[in-house]
Amino acid sequence: MSGRTVLSDEGPKPPENKVQAPDIQAPDRPRRAFYGRQAGRPLRPGARALLETLLPRIAIELPLPGTTLDIGALFGAANAAQERPVWLEIGFGAGEHLAWQAERQRGAGLIGAEIFIQGMARMLRRVEDAGLQNVRLYRGDARDLLAALPLAALSRVFILFPDPWPKKRHHKRRIVGRDTLDCLAGAMRDGAELRLATDDMDYAAWMLACLTAHPAFECLARSPTDWRTRPDDWPPTRYEAKALAQGRRPIYLSFTRRPRAA
């Protein structure tokens, strides 16, 4: 697919940026805007225990500004960055998709970034129940994590059913935008895949407009059928089930990271 593709009569406009401090902020890093809930109802004792015991063992701590994460050390092997593909899910929600991928891709290192504390607790339960050794979690703004990753570290990235921020004045809050895509372009390997999903058609058009305008990404879809069909290695989530139950048909998008110039 080439050129600009839209799924609605009115095409999206380029996103803007906002600077405002979230409750959780990476130390010694520029303060960013973060919108959306960070916590919900009080956690049950079991969930609190996982946050206190399991999370510290698999949590990602960002390095000092100007340095990058040691991906090999993160997954317990000095040469893991070369031998083990590393995948990232931004905003993993309750963790169904991230855990499913981690169970079936034991040879890959899975990183999940999520700010919502209840989602983090649910993912920790999945890690413990399935005995997942290849998962690392970051609770904070995924943009800070992306900024700390070494170049060409990621083999696959997922952004599934992010908050669409449907009101026009809130479009600047959308995670899919030029700044995020610039960071992803640096962090993804040549040929790495970026998968996105949404049940909001305005946001789908926005995603397509942002990605087709970015020189680092190429759309893998060749017809509308391609983005209406979820691949077999892309499991359903509760967000998808909710959308379908309410009569909304999700869109599944896949892009590849174009080769870097020699």
C-alpha positions as CSV (number, residue, x, y, z in Angstrom):
1,M,0.0,0.0,0.0
2,S,1.3,3.4,-0.8
3,G,0.2,7.0,-0.3
4,R,-2.3,8.1,2.3
5,T,-5.1,5.8,3.3
6,V,-8.1,6.9,5.3
7,L,-11.1,4.9,6.7
8,S,-13.4,7.9,7.2
9,D,-14.6,10.8,5.1
10,E,-12.6,13.3,7.0
11,G,-8.9,12.5,7.2
12,P,-6.9,13.0,10.5
13,K,-4.7,15.9,11.2
14,P,-1.1,15.7,12.5
15,P,-0.9,15.2,16.3
16,E,0.5,17.8,18.7
17,N,2.5,17.5,21.8
18,K,1.9,18.6,25.4
19,V,4.2,18.8,28.4
20,Q,2.8,17.9,31.8
21,A,4.1,15.8,34.6
22,P,2.5,12.3,35.3
23,D,2.3,10.9,38.8
24,I,5.0,8.4,37.9
25,Q,8.1,9.9,36.3
26,A,11.4,8.5,35.3
27,P,14.1,10.0,37.5
28,D,16.4,12.6,36.0
29,R,14.4,12.7,32.8
30,P,12.4,15.5,31.1
31,R,8.8,15.6,32.5
32,R,6.2,14.5,30.0
33,A,2.5,14.6,29.6
34,F,0.7,11.4,30.6
35,Y,-3.1,11.2,30.3
36,G,-5.5,8.5,31.6
37,R,-6.0,6.5,34.7
38,Q,-3.0,5.2,36.7
39,A,-5.0,3.4,39.4
40,G,-8.6,2.2,40.0
41,R,-10.2,0.4,42.9
42,P,-8.0,-0.6,45.9
43,L,-6.0,-3.7,45.2
44,R,-6.7,-7.0,47.0
45,P,-4.0,-8.4,49.3
46,G,-2.8,-11.0,46.8
47,A,-2.3,-8.3,44.1
48,R,-0.5,-6.1,46.5
49,A,1.8,-8.9,47.5
50,L,2.7,-9.6,43.8
51,L,3.6,-5.9,43.4
52,E,5.8,-6.0,46.4
53,T,7.5,-9.3,45.7
54,L,7.4,-10.3,42.0
55,L,7.5,-7.0,40.4
56,P,10.8,-5.9,41.8
57,R,12.4,-9.1,40.3
58,I,11.2,-8.4,36.8
59,A,10.8,-4.6,36.7
60,I,12.8,-2.5,34.3
61,E,14.7,0.4,35.9
62,L,15.7,3.0,33.4
63,P,19.4,3.9,33.1
64,L,20.7,7.4,33.6
65,P,19.9,9.9,30.8
66,G,22.4,9.6,28.0
67,T,22.8,5.9,28.5
68,T,20.9,2.9,27.2
69,L,19.4,-0.3,28.7
70,D,21.6,-3.4,28.5
71,I,19.1,-5.7,26.8
72,G,21.4,-8.7,27.3
73,A,21.6,-8.2,31.0
74,L,17.9,-7.5,31.2
75,F,17.1,-11.0,30.0
76,G,20.0,-12.7,31.8
77,A,22.5,-13.3,29.0
78,A,25.3,-11.2,27.7
79,N,24.6,-12.0,24.1
80,A,20.8,-12.1,24.3
81,A,20.4,-9.0,22.1
82,Q,21.9,-11.0,19.2
83,E,20.4,-14.4,19.9
84,R,17.0,-13.6,21.4
85,P,14.4,-11.4,19.7
86,V,13.0,-8.7,21.9
87,W,9.3,-7.7,21.6
88,L,7.6,-4.8,23.2
89,E,3.9,-4.2,24.0
90,I,2.9,-0.6,24.8
91,G,-0.1,-0.5,27.1
92,F,-0.8,-4.2,27.7
93,G,-4.0,-3.6,29.7
94,A,-4.8,-6.8,31.6
95,G,-2.0,-8.7,30.0
96,E,-3.9,-11.3,28.0
97,H,-2.0,-10.7,24.8
98,L,1.4,-10.2,26.4
99,A,1.1,-13.4,28.4
100,W,-0.2,-15.4,25.4
101,Q,2.8,-14.3,23.3
102,A,5.3,-15.0,26.1
103,E,4.0,-18.5,26.7
104,R,4.3,-19.4,23.0
105,Q,7.5,-17.5,22.3
106,R,9.7,-18.7,25.1
107,G,12.8,-17.9,23.0
108,A,11.8,-14.3,22.8
109,G,12.2,-11.6,25.5
110,L,8.9,-9.8,26.1
111,I,8.8,-6.3,27.5
112,G,5.5,-4.8,28.6
113,A,4.9,-1.1,29.4
114,E,1.8,-0.2,31.4
115,I,1.0,2.7,33.8
116,F,-2.3,1.3,35.2
117,I,-1.5,-0.4,38.4
118,Q,-4.5,-2.9,38.3
119,G,-3.3,-4.0,34.8
120,M,0.2,-4.5,36.2
121,A,-1.1,-6.6,39.0
122,R,-3.1,-8.8,36.6
123,M,-0.1,-9.3,34.4
124,L,2.0,-10.3,37.4
125,R,-0.6,-12.9,38.2
126,R,-0.3,-14.3,34.7
127,V,3.5,-14.3,34.9
128,E,3.4,-16.3,38.2
129,D,0.7,-18.7,37.2
130,A,2.3,-19.6,33.9
131,G,5.9,-19.5,35.2
132,L,7.0,-17.0,32.6
133,Q,10.7,-16.3,32.7
134,N,10.9,-14.2,29.6
135,V,8.8,-11.2,30.7
136,R,10.0,-7.9,32.0
137,L,7.7,-5.1,33.0
138,Y,8.0,-1.3,33.0
139,R,5.5,0.8,35.0
140,G,5.6,4.2,33.5
141,D,5.4,6.2,30.3
142,A,6.4,4.0,27.4
143,R,8.1,7.0,25.8
144,D,10.7,7.1,28.5
145,L,11.4,3.4,28.0
146,L,11.7,3.9,24.2
147,A,14.2,6.7,24.7
148,A,16.3,4.4,26.8
149,L,16.4,1.4,24.4
150,P,19.5,0.9,22.2
151,L,19.2,1.3,18.5
152,A,17.6,-1.6,16.6
153,A,16.8,-3.5,19.8
154,L,13.2,-4.6,19.0
155,S,12.0,-7.2,16.6
156,R,8.3,-6.6,17.1
157,V,6.1,-4.0,18.8
158,F,2.4,-4.1,19.7
159,I,0.1,-1.1,20.4
160,L,-3.3,-2.8,20.8
161,F,-6.5,-0.9,21.4
162,P,-4.9,2.3,22.9
163,D,-7.2,4.9,24.3
164,P,-8.6,6.7,21.2
165,W,-9.2,10.0,22.9
166,P,-12.2,10.6,20.6
167,K,-12.7,14.3,21.3
168,K,-10.9,16.5,18.8
169,R,-9.3,18.6,21.5
170,H,-7.8,15.4,23.0
171,H,-6.2,14.1,19.8
172,K,-2.8,15.4,21.0
173,R,-3.0,12.8,23.8
174,R,-2.9,9.8,21.4
175,I,0.1,7.5,21.8
176,V,0.4,7.0,18.0
177,G,2.0,10.2,16.7
178,R,5.2,11.4,15.1
179,D,7.2,11.6,18.3
180,T,6.4,8.0,19.3
181,L,7.0,6.8,15.7
182,D,10.4,8.5,15.6
183,C,11.3,6.7,18.8
184,L,10.1,3.4,17.5
185,A,11.9,3.9,14.2
186,G,15.2,4.1,16.2
187,A,14.4,1.2,18.5
188,M,13.2,-1.2,15.9
189,R,15.4,-3.5,13.8
190,D,15.2,-3.4,10.0
191,G,12.3,-5.6,9.0
192,A,10.8,-5.5,12.5
193,E,7.0,-5.5,12.7
194,L,4.7,-3.0,14.3
195,R,1.2,-4.2,15.0
196,L,-1.7,-1.9,16.0
197,A,-5.4,-2.4,16.6
198,T,-8.3,-0.2,17.3
199,D,-12.1,-0.3,17.2
200,D,-12.4,3.5,16.7
201,M,-12.5,4.3,13.0
202,D,-11.3,7.8,13.4
203,Y,-8.3,6.6,15.3
204,A,-7.7,3.9,12.6
205,A,-7.6,6.7,10.0
206,W,-5.3,8.7,12.3
207,M,-2.9,5.7,12.7
208,L,-2.8,5.1,8.9
209,A,-2.2,8.7,8.2
210,C,0.6,9.0,10.7
211,L,2.3,5.8,9.7
212,T,2.0,6.1,5.9
213,A,3.5,9.6,6.3
214,H,6.5,8.3,8.2
215,P,9.5,7.3,6.0
216,A,10.6,4.5,8.3
217,F,7.4,2.4,8.1
218,E,5.7,0.4,5.3
219,C,2.2,-0.9,5.5
220,L,1.9,-4.7,5.0
221,A,-1.8,-4.6,4.0
222,R,-2.6,-4.8,0.4
223,S,-6.4,-4.7,0.6
224,P,-9.1,-3.9,3.2
225,T,-9.4,-7.6,4.0
226,D,-5.9,-7.6,5.4
227,W,-6.8,-5.1,8.1
228,R,-10.1,-6.7,8.9
229,T,-8.7,-10.1,9.7
230,R,-6.7,-10.8,12.9
231,P,-3.8,-13.2,12.2
232,D,-3.7,-16.6,14.0
233,D,-0.7,-15.5,16.1
234,W,-2.6,-12.5,17.4
235,P,-4.9,-13.6,20.2
236,P,-8.2,-11.8,21.1
237,T,-8.4,-9.6,24.1
238,R,-11.2,-8.5,26.4
239,Y,-11.1,-5.1,24.7
240,E,-11.7,-6.7,21.3
241,A,-14.6,-8.8,22.8
242,K,-16.2,-5.7,24.3
243,A,-16.0,-3.9,21.0
244,L,-17.5,-6.8,19.1
245,A,-20.3,-7.1,21.7
246,Q,-21.1,-3.4,21.2
247,G,-21.2,-3.8,17.4
248,R,-17.8,-2.2,16.6
249,R,-15.5,-4.1,14.2
250,P,-11.8,-3.8,15.1
251,I,-9.1,-2.9,12.6
252,Y,-5.8,-4.8,12.7
253,L,-2.8,-3.0,11.2
254,S,0.7,-4.3,10.5
255,F,3.7,-2.2,9.4
256,T,7.3,-3.1,8.9
257,R,10.4,-1.1,9.7
258,R,12.0,-0.2,6.4
259,P,15.7,-0.9,6.0
260,R,18.0,1.9,7.1
261,A,20.0,3.8,4.6
262,A,23.5,2.4,4.1
